Amino acid sequence: MYTIEQLRDIVKSEMAKQEYVEEPYSLFEPIKYILEDGGKRLRPILTLMAYNLYREDIERVLKSAIGIEIFHNYTLLHDDVMDDAELRRGRLTVHKKWNSNVAILSGDAAAVTAYKYIEHVEDEYLRRAIDGFNQVAMDVCKGQQYDMEFETRQNVTEDEYIHMIYLKTSVLIAGSLRHGALIAGAPEHEYNALYDFGGYLGLAFQLQDDYLDVYGDVKVFGKNIGGDIVSNKKTYMLIKALELASPEQREELWNWILKKDFNHEEKIKAVTRIYNELKIDEVAEAAIDKYLKKSREILDTIDVPTERKRFLYEVIEGLGGRKK
């Protein structure tokens, strides 16, 4: 049975081969750039962990696990363009280092490359694996569309937001786990349960991103703190603040949201002060803990020895401690 660190090293070694790099190099250099800058490698590691619940020969699923990571980074390439984000994991985003055209085209090449890797599964599982991944890929696109539509709406509800981040973020984490268990030959009810486990894990993960955008350390978080506040992104923090605010606080929030010309630091400080007054940090932490509890309850039902699930429980605990 593999530890998380062993799986991370295996993923790192496999990705270092850079077998996806072809001519023209200029098309693949941005993919290499975004893949080599680290990141948590959460999705391929979860794929291998799900497989390792049932089998030891993880090389059978390694290529497709890498494909899932490439697909994830493809979504980041395009997401950063749409958000006009400057930093990703502490480095310039691809469209800032090169330009938007490069980021879009290299992102397209990354998506095709991802499928080439994901197809590295035995024929017995190939159709189900591709069908499952197609569902995930389409859901990610739907989630991104909702996210963009929310930018121009003033009445986004908590339920709508949770549905959006489930599609945009959770399903790829969920699909990673389902893929690994499927290729390992797990019973259908168990690889579907692992999908649900990953769905709740993904919700907790995204809510923590929202939390860390306000309360995180840029050196740890890898993004500029307060970026969501500056861009008026409809995060869980903002939605709950608008819901719980007094009339005076709500008016102040909307003044900052609608203001076109402002000092970034002043806006971040003012909105964060309102969040603090409303104890939005505690509200967010309670929601994160709720989804982590749901994920733990599902993992409890997976019918393999508890020892084999130990590292998945550690993932839950690790996310629970990712609040600073």
Secondary structure, 3 states (H helix, E strand, C coil): CCCHHHHHHHHHHHHHCCCCCCCCHHHHHHHHHHHHCCCCCHHHHHHHHHHHCCCCCCHHHHHHHHHHHHHHHHHHHHHHHHHCCCEECCEECHHHHCCHHHHHHHHHHHHHHHHHHHCCCCHHHHHHHHHHHHHHHHHHHHHHHHHHHHCCCCCCCHHHHHHHHHHHHHHHHHHHHHHHHHHCCCCHHHHHHHHHHHHHHHHHHHHHHHHHHHHCCHHHHCCCCCHHHHCCCCCHHHHHHHHHCCHHHHHHHHHHHHCCCCCHHHHHHHHHHHHHHHCHHHHHHHHHHHHHHHHHHHHHHCCCCHHHHHHHHHHHHHHHCCCC
